[in-house]
Amino acid sequence: MYEHAHAADGSRSPGSTGHRRWTRRLRGVSVGALAAAVMTAGPALPASAAGTGDAPVAEGGHEAAQAALESVVKDGAPGGIALAERGDATWTGRAGTADLTTGRQPRADDRFRVGSITKTFVATVMLQLEAEGTLSLDDTVERWLPGLVTGNGNDGSKIKLRQILNHTGGIYSYTDDAEFKQKEFGTDFLHHRYDTWTPRQLVRLAMNHRPTFAPGDSWNYSDTNYIIASMVIQKTTGRSYAHEIEQRILHPLRLDSTSLPGARARIPGPSGRAYSKLTGELAGPGEPNSATYDVTELNASFAGAAGEMISTNRDLNRFYRALFSGRLLKKPQLEEMMTTVKIEDMPAFSYGLGLMRLTLSCGVEVWGHSGGIQGSISQSMGTVDGRHVLSLNFNGDWNVHEQRLVDAEFCGA
């Protein structure tokens, strides 16, 4: 049932070229690069082991994962931390430095900005509201937010809530806007890092552009979708999406190190520093001799529900384990979340409702999300039964090959 993929309207799988535009924005992983990585990162398992959802572990523990962590740091990331849990056993890995000035080493309990991993939390709240009868994922955006998605060929009356959660509505991503990228991801960031953005400002920026395709015709990752989702949550509950996440997820699961900072610029301690090349393309390769900037403090309202959250590896693992075990969603809603859209030419990757599915090089299938924001690249992945989960973070946003670590942990290669 989880392998069944369809467009948001229940028709054909989306094709076209929309997915090719998923450059690194607030999530930290390019689909193209990620798909290539999972197809080539390691040797295949024997047929008896492939696809079982139960990966082998490197002999003696997690040597392969630790080696992968160190290799990513060697290739340019300042530092990295990882936490894997399999059953009752845990492994913590760290490498490099958390602070280039003081030389402080990374700590296992360091907090960091998780970027688009935020999206899984937002989608979970939307699905809870559906289960409660507050809304239907077949409702249109126009029903809840009249007049918001309009102009330049945009029409909220033709886009369903399900399509904003699985990125098949065709809405342009505001993070693709050239001026926005220069202001937030280029060196202009140094003058605008404390600016406050409202959700309406961000959506209005997207409405300056034509849709990338007609609703249901293709797939394209758009951060605008989750800004809209947060506005729907506000409209239907009368409370902010951050409040709903706190009350429905953070407090019940005791995710005490996770927060939604809004306009607050500092990361609560303990935390390392976050670094960027500020090339204008988040997580781009950067120039070999380009300057490295400390971007730890920033007003994340420009990311909002698309990627503002702060967390730790332990909290992220706990969240995904609870999600996959059914503690947060009823069975019909969890099945909806894990009903994925196939991505043309990328058989190893598909996308559900705020949730990615990856088939790794060894045939193991993992679920979760990746995330990137200035100075931070993260990923949380787990097997569908929640027995084996991994969360990781690197405190630099350039030339980061975090997929090596995922493949090493779940494939033991």
C-alpha positions as CSV (number, residue, x, y, z in Angstrom):
1,M,0.0,0.0,0.0
2,Y,2.9,2.4,0.8
3,E,4.4,1.8,-2.6
4,H,1.3,3.0,-4.4
5,A,2.1,6.4,-6.0
6,H,-0.4,8.8,-7.5
7,A,-0.9,12.5,-8.2
8,A,-2.7,14.5,-5.6
9,D,-6.0,14.2,-7.4
10,G,-5.8,10.4,-7.6
11,S,-4.9,10.4,-11.3
12,R,-1.6,9.7,-13.1
13,S,1.8,10.1,-11.6
14,P,3.2,13.5,-12.3
15,G,5.9,13.9,-14.9
16,S,7.2,16.8,-16.9
17,T,10.3,18.7,-15.7
18,G,9.1,20.4,-12.6
19,H,11.1,18.2,-10.2
20,R,14.4,19.2,-11.9
21,R,14.0,22.6,-10.3
22,W,14.5,21.3,-6.8
23,T,17.7,23.2,-6.1
24,R,18.9,23.4,-2.5
25,R,16.7,25.7,-0.6
26,L,15.5,25.1,2.9
27,R,16.0,21.4,3.0
28,G,19.7,20.8,2.3
29,V,19.4,18.0,-0.3
30,S,19.1,18.3,-4.0
31,V,16.9,15.5,-5.3
32,G,19.1,14.9,-8.3
33,A,22.2,14.7,-6.1
34,L,20.4,12.6,-3.5
35,A,19.1,10.2,-6.1
36,A,22.5,9.7,-7.6
37,A,24.0,9.2,-4.1
38,V,21.6,6.5,-3.1
39,M,22.1,4.7,-6.3
40,T,25.9,4.6,-6.2
41,A,27.0,5.0,-2.6
42,G,27.6,1.4,-1.7
43,P,27.4,-2.2,-2.8
44,A,24.1,-4.0,-3.1
45,L,22.9,-6.4,-0.5
46,P,22.2,-10.0,-1.4
47,A,18.7,-10.5,-2.7
48,S,17.6,-12.1,0.6
49,A,18.4,-8.9,2.5
50,A,17.4,-6.1,0.0
51,G,14.2,-4.2,0.6
52,T,13.4,-5.8,3.9
53,G,13.5,-2.5,5.8
54,D,16.1,-4.0,8.1
55,A,19.6,-2.9,7.3
56,P,22.8,-4.6,8.3
57,V,25.2,-2.8,10.7
58,A,28.9,-2.6,10.0
59,E,30.9,-5.3,11.8
60,G,31.6,-4.3,15.4
61,G,29.0,-1.4,15.4
62,H,29.0,1.8,13.4
63,E,32.5,2.0,12.0
64,A,31.2,2.7,8.5
65,A,28.9,5.5,9.7
66,Q,31.7,7.1,11.7
67,A,34.0,6.9,8.7
68,A,31.4,8.5,6.5
69,L,30.9,11.3,9.1
70,E,34.6,12.0,9.1
71,S,34.8,11.9,5.3
72,V,32.1,14.6,5.0
73,V,34.0,16.8,7.4
74,K,37.3,16.1,5.6
75,D,35.6,17.2,2.3
76,G,34.7,20.6,3.7
77,A,32.0,20.6,6.4
78,P,33.3,22.3,9.6
79,G,31.8,19.7,11.9
80,G,29.1,17.1,12.2
81,I,27.0,15.1,14.7
82,A,24.9,12.0,14.3
83,L,22.7,9.8,16.4
84,A,21.5,6.3,15.3
85,E,19.1,4.2,17.3
86,R,18.3,0.6,16.6
87,G,16.0,-1.1,19.0
88,D,17.4,-0.1,22.4
89,A,20.9,0.4,21.1
90,T,22.2,3.8,20.3
91,W,25.3,5.2,18.6
92,T,26.5,8.8,18.7
93,G,29.0,10.1,16.2
94,R,30.8,13.4,15.9
95,A,33.6,14.9,13.9
96,G,35.3,18.2,13.2
97,T,34.6,21.4,15.1
98,A,31.5,23.2,16.3
99,D,33.2,26.5,16.5
100,L,36.0,27.6,14.1
101,T,37.0,30.4,16.5
102,T,37.3,28.5,19.8
103,G,37.8,25.0,18.5
104,R,35.0,23.7,20.6
105,Q,34.1,20.1,19.6
106,P,30.6,19.1,18.6
107,R,28.3,17.8,21.4
108,A,25.8,15.1,21.0
109,D,23.1,17.3,22.5
110,D,23.8,20.4,20.4
111,R,20.8,22.1,19.0
112,F,20.7,23.2,15.4
113,R,18.3,24.6,12.7
114,V,16.7,21.7,11.0
115,G,15.4,23.4,7.8
116,S,12.7,21.5,5.9
117,I,12.5,18.7,8.4
118,T,9.9,21.2,9.8
119,K,7.6,20.2,7.0
120,T,7.0,16.7,8.4
121,F,5.7,18.3,11.7
122,V,3.5,20.7,9.7
123,A,2.0,17.9,7.6
124,T,1.4,15.8,10.8
125,V,-0.7,18.6,12.3
126,M,-2.7,19.0,9.0
127,L,-3.4,15.3,9.0
128,Q,-4.5,15.4,12.7
129,L,-6.9,18.2,11.8
130,E,-8.3,16.0,9.0
131,A,-8.8,13.1,11.4
132,E,-10.7,15.5,13.7
133,G,-13.0,16.6,10.8
134,T,-11.7,20.2,11.0
135,L,-10.7,20.2,7.3
136,S,-10.4,17.8,4.4
137,L,-7.3,17.4,2.3
138,D,-9.6,17.7,-0.7
139,D,-10.6,21.2,0.3
140,T,-9.1,23.9,-2.0
141,V,-6.7,26.5,-0.8
142,E,-9.3,29.1,-1.8
143,R,-11.9,27.7,0.6
144,W,-9.8,28.5,3.6
145,L,-7.7,31.4,2.3
146,P,-9.8,33.3,-0.3
147,G,-7.9,35.6,-2.6
148,L,-4.5,34.5,-1.4
149,V,-3.3,32.4,-4.3
150,T,-4.2,34.5,-7.3
151,G,-2.7,36.5,-10.2
152,N,-0.2,35.6,-12.9
153,G,-2.1,32.4,-13.6
154,N,-2.3,31.3,-10.0
155,D,-5.7,30.0,-8.9
156,G,-6.2,28.7,-5.3
157,S,-9.7,27.3,-6.3
158,K,-7.9,24.6,-8.4
159,I,-5.3,23.6,-5.8
160,K,-6.2,21.1,-3.1
161,L,-4.6,21.0,0.4
162,R,-3.2,17.6,-0.4
163,Q,-1.4,19.1,-3.4
164,I,0.3,21.7,-1.3
165,L,1.5,19.0,1.1
166,N,3.0,16.8,-1.6
167,H,4.2,19.6,-3.9
168,T,1.9,18.8,-6.9
169,G,0.0,22.1,-7.0
170,G,2.4,23.9,-9.2
171,I,2.9,26.9,-6.9
172,Y,6.2,28.7,-7.4
173,S,8.7,28.5,-4.6
174,Y,9.4,32.0,-3.2
175,T,12.9,30.8,-2.4
176,D,13.6,30.6,-6.1
177,D,13.0,34.3,-6.5
178,A,16.3,35.9,-7.6
179,E,16.1,38.9,-5.4
180,F,15.1,36.8,-2.4
181,K,18.0,34.5,-2.9
182,Q,20.5,37.3,-3.0
183,K,19.0,38.9,0.1
184,E,18.8,35.7,2.2
185,F,21.5,33.4,0.7
186,G,24.0,35.9,-0.8
187,T,26.2,38.3,1.0
188,D,23.3,40.7,1.4
189,F,22.2,38.4,4.1
190,L,24.7,40.2,6.4
191,H,22.5,43.3,6.2
192,H,19.1,41.5,6.3
193,R,19.7,38.6,8.8
194,Y,17.4,40.2,11.4
195,D,14.6,41.2,9.0
196,T,11.1,39.9,9.7
197,W,9.0,38.3,7.0
198,T,5.2,37.6,7.3
199,P,3.6,34.6,5.7
200,R,1.6,36.9,3.4
201,Q,4.7,38.6,2.2
202,L,6.3,35.3,1.3
203,V,3.2,34.0,-0.6
204,R,2.9,37.4,-2.3
205,L,6.4,37.0,-3.5
206,A,5.5,33.7,-5.0
207,M,2.4,35.1,-6.7
208,N,4.7,37.5,-8.6
209,H,5.6,34.4,-10.7
210,R,3.5,32.1,-12.9
211,P,2.9,28.6,-11.6
212,T,5.5,26.0,-12.6
213,F,2.7,23.7,-14.0
214,A,-1.0,23.1,-13.8
215,P,-2.2,21.5,-10.5
216,G,-1.7,17.7,-10.6
217,D,0.4,17.8,-13.8
218,S,3.8,17.4,-12.3
219,W,5.9,17.7,-9.1
220,N,8.1,20.5,-8.0
221,Y,9.4,21.2,-4.4
222,S,8.0,24.5,-3.3
223,D,8.6,26.1,0.1
224,T,5.6,28.3,-0.6
225,N,3.4,25.3,-0.1
226,Y,4.2,25.0,3.6
227,I,3.8,28.7,4.3
228,I,0.3,28.3,2.9
229,A,-0.2,25.2,5.1
230,S,0.7,27.2,8.2
231,M,-1.9,29.8,7.2
232,V,-4.5,27.1,6.8
233,I,-3.7,25.8,10.3
234,Q,-4.1,29.3,11.7
235,K,-7.4,29.9,9.9
236,T,-8.9,26.5,11.0
237,T,-7.8,26.5,14.6
238,G,-7.5,30.2,15.4
239,R,-4.0,29.5,16.7
240,S,-0.6,29.7,15.0
241,Y,0.9,26.6,13.5
242,A,3.8,26.8,16.0
243,H,1.3,26.7,18.9
244,E,-0.4,23.6,17.3
245,I,2.9,21.8,16.8
246,E,3.9,22.6,20.4
247,Q,0.6,21.3,21.9
248,R,0.1,18.3,19.6
249,I,3.6,17.1,19.1
250,L,6.4,18.7,21.2
251,H,4.7,18.5,24.6
252,P,3.2,15.0,24.4
253,L,6.5,13.5,23.1
254,R,8.5,15.6,25.5
255,L,10.7,17.1,22.8
256,D,12.1,19.6,25.2
257,S,15.0,20.6,23.0
258,T,12.8,21.5,20.0
259,S,11.4,24.9,19.3
260,L,9.9,27.2,16.7
261,P,11.8,30.5,17.1
262,G,9.8,32.8,14.9
263,A,11.7,36.1,14.9
264,R,14.1,35.1,17.7
265,A,17.5,35.1,16.3
266,R,19.5,33.0,18.7
267,I,19.7,29.2,19.0
268,P,19.2,28.1,22.6
269,G,22.2,26.4,24.1
270,P,23.9,24.1,23.9
271,S,24.8,24.9,20.3
272,G,27.7,25.2,18.0
273,R,28.2,27.9,15.4
274,A,26.7,27.7,11.9
275,Y,28.7,28.7,8.7
276,S,28.0,29.6,5.1
277,K,29.8,30.8,2.0
278,L,26.8,33.0,1.1
279,T,27.1,32.3,-2.6
280,G,23.4,33.1,-3.3
281,E,22.5,29.5,-3.6
282,L,21.9,27.7,-0.3
283,A,24.3,24.8,0.0
284,G,25.9,25.5,-3.3
285,P,29.5,24.3,-3.8
286,G,31.0,27.7,-3.1
287,E,34.4,28.9,-4.4
288,P,37.4,27.1,-3.1
289,N,38.9,30.3,-1.6
290,S,35.6,32.1,-0.8
291,A,35.1,33.6,2.7
292,T,33.3,31.6,5.4
293,Y,30.7,33.6,7.4
294,D,29.2,32.9,10.8
295,V,25.5,32.8,10.2
296,T,24.4,31.4,13.5
297,E,22.2,34.3,14.4
298,L,19.3,35.0,12.0
299,N,15.6,35.8,12.0
300,A,14.1,32.6,10.6
301,S,10.7,34.1,9.8
302,F,11.8,34.0,6.1
303,A,11.6,30.2,6.4
304,G,8.5,29.9,8.7
305,A,6.7,26.6,8.4
306,A,8.9,25.7,5.4
307,G,12.0,25.4,7.7
308,E,12.3,27.5,10.9
309,M,12.5,24.7,13.5
310,I,15.4,24.1,15.9
311,S,16.0,20.7,17.4
312,T,18.5,18.0,18.3
313,N,19.2,14.6,16.8
314,R,17.6,12.8,19.8
315,D,14.4,14.8,19.6
316,L,14.2,14.2,15.8
317,N,14.7,10.4,16.2
318,R,12.0,10.4,18.9
319,F,9.6,12.3,16.6
320,Y,10.0,10.0,13.6
321,R,9.8,6.9,15.8
322,A,6.5,8.1,17.3
323,L,5.2,9.0,13.8
324,F,6.0,5.7,12.2
325,S,4.6,3.7,15.2
326,G,1.2,5.4,14.9
327,R,1.4,7.5,18.1
328,L,0.7,10.8,16.3
329,L,-1.6,9.8,13.4
330,K,-4.4,7.3,13.0
331,K,-3.9,4.6,10.5
332,P,-5.8,6.2,7.6
333,Q,-3.9,9.5,8.0
334,L,-0.5,7.7,8.3
335,E,-1.3,5.8,5.1
336,E,-2.2,9.1,3.4
337,M,1.1,10.6,4.5
338,M,3.0,7.6,3.1
339,T,1.2,7.6,-0.2
340,T,3.9,9.0,-2.4
341,V,4.2,10.7,-5.7
342,K,6.7,9.2,-8.1
343,I,9.4,11.5,-9.4
344,E,10.2,11.2,-13.1
345,D,13.7,9.6,-13.8
346,M,14.3,9.2,-10.0
347,P,13.1,5.7,-9.1
348,A,15.0,5.8,-5.8
349,F,13.0,8.8,-4.5
350,S,9.3,9.6,-4.0
351,Y,7.4,12.1,-1.9
352,G,4.4,11.8,0.3
353,L,2.8,14.4,2.5
354,G,5.8,16.1,4.1
355,L,7.7,12.8,4.0
356,M,10.3,11.5,1.7
357,R,10.9,7.8,0.7
358,L,14.3,6.7,-0.4
359,T,15.5,3.3,-1.6
360,L,19.2,3.2,-0.7
361,S,22.0,1.6,-2.8
362,C,21.7,-1.7,-0.9
363,G,17.9,-1.9,-1.4
364,V,16.9,-0.8,2.1
365,E,13.9,1.6,2.1
366,V,14.0,4.6,4.5
367,W,11.5,7.4,5.3
368,G,12.0,10.9,6.7
369,H,13.1,14.3,5.5
370,S,16.2,16.4,4.9
371,G,16.7,20.0,5.8
372,G,18.9,22.9,5.0
373,I,19.0,26.5,6.1
374,Q,21.9,29.0,6.3
375,G,24.8,27.2,8.0
376,S,23.0,23.9,8.6
377,I,22.4,20.7,6.7
378,S,20.4,17.9,8.4
379,Q,18.7,14.7,7.7
380,S,16.4,12.3,9.7
381,M,15.7,8.9,8.2
382,G,14.3,5.6,9.5
383,T,12.9,2.3,8.5
384,V,9.1,2.1,8.2
385,D,8.8,0.2,11.5
386,G,10.7,2.8,13.4
387,R,13.2,0.3,14.7
388,H,16.2,1.9,13.1
389,V,16.4,5.7,12.9
390,L,19.2,8.1,12.1
391,S,19.4,11.9,12.5
392,L,22.4,14.0,11.6
393,N,23.6,17.6,11.2
394,F,26.5,19.4,9.7
395,N,27.2,23.0,10.7
396,G,28.2,24.2,7.2
397,D,25.9,24.6,4.1
398,W,28.4,24.0,1.3
399,N,29.8,20.9,-0.4
400,V,28.1,18.7,2.2
401,H,27.6,15.0,1.2
402,E,25.4,13.9,4.1
403,Q,23.9,11.1,2.0
404,R,27.1,9.1,2.5
405,L,26.3,8.9,6.2
406,V,22.7,7.7,5.6
407,D,23.9,5.0,3.3
408,A,26.7,3.9,5.6
409,E,24.4,3.6,8.6
410,F,21.6,1.7,6.9
411,C,23.7,-0.4,4.5
412,G,26.8,-0.8,6.6
413,A,28.9,0.2,3.6
